[in-house]
Amino acid sequence: MAQIAICGNFKVNKRKVEDNMLNETIENWYLLNIPTKPNLSQVKDLNWMQYNPRKPIARKGFPLTSLDGGTSGIPELDSLREYNKIHGTNYKESSFQKTTSAGREIFGDFLSEFKCGRSNLIKIEPGGFFPWHRDLGEDTFRVCYFFESVNPFSFVWIENDQVIPIHPTSWMGVNTKTKHCVFAFEPVVLAVFNILNTEENKKNLYKYLAV
Ligand SMILES: [Fe+2]
């Protein structure tokens, strides 16, 4: 049974906090020494599609995993919360586990080591952004790879009111359950992986912690 603890004026469901892996012992963002380091030339010819087609924001994407291994981007490149509401579906990040051809070609080693749910390449053009939000759900946790175009001057990620120091061709785990937003000043490409919340994946991840 879940225990209730009192933190300041807020009631916190203690069991939920404990179940939300990584939060207890690891920072909200942390560098990972993962050897797979693709570059922009490997993604330049992809058939990039609009991310969340209902929103005219300068964001494109391409699926690295999907429901059936296909690359239509539907619904992988949508807001799952909005898509589920419109279509009466109940997709979660863990629903998208089939590696696509691009996933195999660009991140084959990583995707065969880590069992992942919805994982996408995201291209943000100047002025493109993701507004403040939280990515809730306990079935997965997030790891990102930042291509060489991403640096502190081209891209800003604010995580729980702090700017994350992001370096080109780096891997980072980020707790996206806390509030965050991103903004691009120059064209940038990143890959966002939803790693399934399993003991095996967690053990694998710890091998790559930079510190
Ligand atoms: Fe997010």
Boltz pocket constraint, residues with backbone or C-beta under 6 A from the ligand:
constraints:
  - pocket:
      binder: B
      contacts: [[A, 130], [A, 133], [A, 134], [A, 135], [A, 176], [A, 180]]
      max_distance: 6.0
